[in-house]
Amino acid sequence: MKGILLAGGRGTRLYPLTMGVSKQLLPVYDKPMVYYPLSMLMLAGISEVLIISTPEDLPQFRRLLGSGEAWGMKFSYIEQAQPRGLADAFILGRDFVEDQPSSLILGDNIFYGTGLWDYLKTASRLTEGAQVFAYPVRNPQDYGVIEFDEGGRALSLEEKPKHPKSRFAVPGLYFYDSKVTEIAANVKPSPRGEIEITDINRVYLELGQLQVQQLGRGIAWLDAGTHENLLQAANFVQAVEERQGLMIGCPEEVAYRMGFISREQLITLANHLRQSSYGNYLLSVVEDL
């Protein structure tokens, strides 16, 4: 399975904070925002990732992330000249996906909680259909909304409805089989002028091939796309990390624990950063191995 990380452009929801820099490169407490969704793909066992962003921002991602080799990964990059919607990622990334199952994650989405790794492992084994998640929120009208029947089966999907049929939003993490690029190519732009990911999910729903996993109270989903949410995410990460002494969204640690790199490689990465608290944390991970 391959992964796509849609970093997009400079987020207008964070203007003017993001002037001159992609919001996904802003820190969420102690690391760049992009590290968190990237770590999610890694936890799903994905080592080949396509990073999509604007022509202006893509060089910044290249400088930060490089080829991915240091983490036992392979990063590719592609420009998105205009923000045409989330589903555009599968049009731009068609050659990268190469008729394989794939996962898409948004660059400003952060997940954390008990059982999350099990959900990721299950979803990453998908070979037919699609897997999305559902999360109860207070403001479902700001997201894609999924409606369930009394038995918990998905009935309908709507994008940012004025009158939501449920409180369940679809977070920015999706798993698809090899048909997704063809489906995306045939999606017509919505009245908003975007190629909606909800329309792709609706196709799978109509085919009877959409699996939906509801995420409960044990899992946190943070959309760090506004000033308020960015601050909340930073405070959440700080509270958890200082309480537990464990980092959230640390790619070097995840790379080791997933078997992408060896213990010796982790030690090398830690030594390069040993003058920082981040590097000291990696050294503590090595000592605990």
C-alpha positions as CSV (number, residue, x, y, z in Angstrom):
1,M,0.0,0.0,0.0
2,K,1.2,3.5,-0.8
3,G,0.4,6.7,1.0
4,I,-0.4,10.3,-0.1
5,L,0.0,13.2,2.2
6,L,-2.0,16.2,1.0
7,A,-0.3,19.2,2.5
8,G,-2.0,21.7,0.2
9,G,-1.1,25.3,0.2
10,R,-0.8,28.1,2.7
11,G,-4.0,27.7,4.7
12,T,-6.3,30.8,4.6
13,R,-7.8,29.7,7.9
14,L,-4.5,30.5,9.5
15,Y,-3.9,33.8,7.7
16,P,-1.8,35.8,8.4
17,L,0.1,33.3,10.5
18,T,1.0,31.2,7.5
19,M,2.2,34.0,5.2
20,G,5.3,32.8,3.5
21,V,5.2,29.2,4.9
22,S,2.9,26.3,4.7
23,K,0.8,25.8,7.8
24,Q,1.9,22.1,7.9
25,L,5.4,23.3,8.6
26,L,4.4,25.2,11.6
27,P,5.2,23.6,14.9
28,V,2.5,21.8,16.9
29,Y,4.2,22.0,20.3
30,D,7.6,20.4,19.7
31,K,7.7,19.3,16.0
32,P,6.3,20.3,12.6
33,M,2.7,19.7,12.0
34,V,3.4,17.4,9.0
35,Y,5.2,14.9,11.3
36,Y,1.9,13.9,12.9
37,P,0.0,12.7,9.8
38,L,3.2,11.3,8.3
39,S,3.7,9.2,11.4
40,M,0.1,7.8,11.0
41,L,1.0,6.5,7.5
42,M,4.1,5.0,8.9
43,L,2.1,3.2,11.7
44,A,0.0,1.8,8.9
45,G,3.1,0.1,7.6
46,I,3.4,2.5,4.6
47,S,6.9,3.4,3.6
48,E,6.3,5.0,0.2
49,V,4.6,8.4,0.4
50,L,3.7,11.1,-2.1
51,I,3.7,14.6,-0.7
52,I,1.5,17.1,-2.5
53,S,1.7,20.8,-2.0
54,T,1.9,24.1,-3.9
55,P,4.8,25.1,-6.2
56,E,5.8,27.7,-3.6
57,D,5.7,25.4,-0.6
58,L,7.0,22.1,-2.0
59,P,10.6,23.1,-1.8
60,Q,10.2,23.7,2.0
61,F,8.9,20.2,2.4
62,R,11.8,18.8,0.4
63,R,14.2,20.6,2.6
64,L,12.6,19.3,5.8
65,L,11.9,15.7,4.7
66,G,14.3,15.0,2.0
67,S,14.2,11.6,0.2
68,G,12.9,9.7,3.3
69,E,15.9,7.4,3.2
70,A,17.1,8.3,6.8
71,W,13.8,7.0,8.1
72,G,13.8,3.9,5.8
73,M,11.2,5.5,3.6
74,K,10.8,6.8,0.1
75,F,9.3,10.3,-0.5
76,S,8.0,11.6,-3.8
77,Y,6.8,15.1,-4.4
78,I,4.3,16.7,-6.8
79,E,2.9,20.2,-7.2
80,Q,-0.7,21.1,-6.9
81,A,-1.0,24.4,-8.8
82,Q,-4.5,25.1,-7.6
83,P,-6.5,23.8,-4.6
84,R,-9.0,21.7,-6.5
85,G,-10.3,19.6,-3.7
86,L,-9.1,16.5,-1.7
87,A,-9.9,14.0,-4.4
88,D,-7.5,15.8,-6.8
89,A,-4.8,14.0,-4.9
90,F,-5.7,10.8,-6.7
91,I,-5.7,12.5,-10.1
92,L,-2.3,14.1,-9.5
93,G,-1.0,10.9,-7.8
94,R,-2.3,8.4,-10.3
95,D,1.1,7.4,-11.6
96,F,2.5,7.1,-8.1
97,V,-0.3,4.8,-6.9
98,E,0.2,2.5,-9.9
99,D,-3.0,0.6,-9.5
100,Q,-2.2,-0.4,-5.9
101,P,-4.3,0.2,-2.7
102,S,-3.5,3.5,-1.2
103,S,-4.1,5.8,1.8
104,L,-4.7,9.5,1.9
105,I,-4.2,11.7,4.9
106,L,-4.5,15.5,5.3
107,G,-1.5,17.4,6.4
108,D,-3.3,19.2,9.3
109,N,-5.0,16.2,10.9
110,I,-3.6,14.7,14.2
111,F,-4.8,11.4,15.7
112,Y,-4.0,9.8,19.0
113,G,-5.4,7.2,21.2
114,T,-5.9,3.6,22.4
115,G,-6.6,1.1,19.6
116,L,-5.6,3.4,16.8
117,W,-2.7,1.2,15.7
118,D,-5.0,-1.8,15.4
119,Y,-7.4,0.2,13.2
120,L,-4.5,1.3,11.0
121,K,-3.2,-2.2,10.6
122,T,-6.6,-3.5,9.6
123,A,-7.2,-0.8,7.1
124,S,-3.8,-1.2,5.6
125,R,-4.7,-4.8,4.6
126,L,-7.6,-3.6,2.5
127,T,-7.6,-5.0,-1.1
128,E,-11.1,-4.2,-2.1
129,G,-13.4,-1.3,-1.4
130,A,-12.7,1.6,0.9
131,Q,-12.2,2.2,4.6
132,V,-13.0,5.5,6.3
133,F,-13.6,6.6,9.9
134,A,-16.4,8.4,11.7
135,Y,-15.9,10.7,14.7
136,P,-18.5,12.6,16.7
137,V,-18.1,16.4,16.6
138,R,-19.9,19.4,17.9
139,N,-19.8,21.2,14.5
140,P,-20.5,18.5,11.8
141,Q,-21.6,21.1,9.3
142,D,-17.9,22.0,8.8
143,Y,-17.1,18.5,7.6
144,G,-18.2,15.6,5.5
145,V,-21.0,14.0,7.5
146,I,-22.0,10.3,7.6
147,E,-25.4,9.0,8.5
148,F,-26.0,5.6,10.1
149,D,-29.0,3.4,10.5
150,E,-29.9,1.8,13.8
151,G,-27.6,-1.1,13.1
152,G,-24.6,1.2,12.6
153,R,-24.5,0.8,8.8
154,A,-23.7,3.8,6.7
155,L,-26.7,5.3,4.9
156,S,-25.6,8.5,3.4
157,L,-22.7,11.0,3.0
158,E,-22.9,14.7,2.7
159,E,-20.2,17.4,2.3
160,K,-20.6,20.3,4.7
161,P,-24.4,20.1,4.9
162,K,-26.4,23.0,6.4
163,H,-28.6,20.5,8.2
164,P,-26.4,17.5,9.2
165,K,-28.2,14.2,9.6
166,S,-25.8,13.1,12.3
167,R,-22.9,14.3,14.5
168,F,-20.4,12.0,12.8
169,A,-17.7,13.7,10.7
170,V,-15.4,11.8,8.4
171,P,-11.8,12.6,9.5
172,G,-9.0,13.3,7.0
173,L,-7.7,9.7,6.8
174,Y,-8.9,7.4,4.0
175,F,-8.0,3.9,2.7
176,Y,-8.9,2.8,-0.8
177,D,-8.4,-0.1,-3.2
178,S,-6.8,0.3,-6.7
179,K,-10.1,1.6,-8.3
180,V,-9.8,5.0,-6.5
181,T,-7.8,6.7,-9.2
182,E,-10.3,5.8,-11.9
183,I,-13.2,6.9,-9.7
184,A,-11.5,10.2,-8.9
185,A,-11.0,10.8,-12.6
186,N,-14.7,10.6,-13.2
187,V,-15.8,12.8,-10.3
188,K,-17.4,16.1,-11.4
189,P,-16.6,19.3,-9.5
190,S,-19.1,20.2,-6.8
191,P,-21.0,23.5,-6.7
192,R,-18.0,24.7,-4.7
193,G,-15.8,24.0,-7.7
194,E,-13.9,21.2,-6.0
195,I,-13.4,17.5,-6.6
196,E,-14.8,16.3,-3.3
197,I,-13.5,13.3,-1.4
198,T,-17.1,12.7,-0.2
199,D,-18.1,12.0,-3.8
200,I,-15.5,9.2,-4.0
201,N,-16.7,7.8,-0.7
202,R,-20.3,8.0,-1.9
203,V,-19.4,5.9,-5.0
204,Y,-18.0,3.1,-2.7
205,L,-21.1,3.4,-0.5
206,E,-23.4,2.9,-3.5
207,L,-21.3,-0.1,-4.6
208,G,-21.7,-1.6,-1.1
209,Q,-17.9,-1.4,-0.6
210,L,-17.5,1.3,2.0
211,Q,-16.4,0.2,5.4
212,V,-16.8,2.7,8.2
213,Q,-15.1,2.5,11.6
214,Q,-16.5,4.7,14.3
215,L,-13.9,6.2,16.6
216,G,-14.9,6.4,20.2
217,R,-13.9,8.4,23.3
218,G,-10.5,6.7,23.6
219,I,-9.2,8.4,20.4
220,A,-8.6,12.1,19.8
221,W,-8.9,13.6,16.3
222,L,-7.6,17.2,16.0
223,D,-8.0,19.3,12.9
224,A,-5.3,21.9,13.3
225,G,-6.6,24.2,10.6
226,T,-7.6,27.2,12.6
227,H,-5.8,29.4,15.1
228,E,-7.9,28.0,17.9
229,N,-7.5,24.4,16.9
230,L,-3.7,24.8,16.4
231,L,-3.4,26.1,20.0
232,Q,-5.6,23.3,21.3
233,A,-3.5,20.7,19.4
234,A,-0.3,22.1,20.8
235,N,-1.7,22.1,24.4
236,F,-3.0,18.5,23.9
237,V,0.4,17.2,22.7
238,Q,2.2,19.0,25.5
239,A,-0.1,17.7,28.2
240,V,0.2,14.1,27.0
241,E,3.9,14.1,26.3
242,E,4.8,15.7,29.6
243,R,2.6,13.4,31.6
244,Q,3.7,10.2,29.9
245,G,7.2,11.0,28.8
246,L,6.4,9.7,25.4
247,M,6.3,11.6,22.1
248,I,3.3,11.8,19.8
249,G,4.1,11.8,16.1
250,C,7.9,11.2,16.2
251,P,8.9,9.7,12.8
252,E,12.3,8.5,13.9
253,E,10.8,6.5,16.7
254,V,8.0,5.1,14.6
255,A,10.5,4.2,11.8
256,Y,12.4,2.1,14.3
257,R,9.4,0.4,15.9
258,M,8.0,-0.4,12.5
259,G,11.2,-2.0,11.4
260,F,12.0,0.6,8.7
261,I,15.4,1.4,10.3
262,S,17.8,-0.5,12.6
263,R,18.8,0.4,16.2
264,E,22.1,1.6,14.9
265,Q,20.4,3.9,12.4
266,L,18.2,5.3,15.2
267,I,21.3,6.0,17.3
268,T,22.8,7.9,14.4
269,L,19.7,10.0,14.0
270,A,19.6,10.7,17.8
271,N,23.2,11.7,17.9
272,H,22.7,14.3,15.1
273,L,20.0,15.9,17.3
274,R,21.5,15.3,20.7
275,Q,21.8,19.0,21.5
276,S,18.0,19.4,21.5
277,S,15.2,17.9,23.7
278,Y,14.0,16.1,20.6
279,G,17.4,14.4,20.2
280,N,17.5,13.6,23.9
281,Y,14.2,11.9,23.6
282,L,15.5,9.7,20.8
283,L,18.5,8.8,22.9
284,S,16.1,7.8,25.7
285,V,14.3,5.6,23.3
286,V,17.5,3.9,22.3
287,E,18.4,3.4,26.0
288,D,15.1,1.7,26.6
289,L,15.5,-0.8,23.7
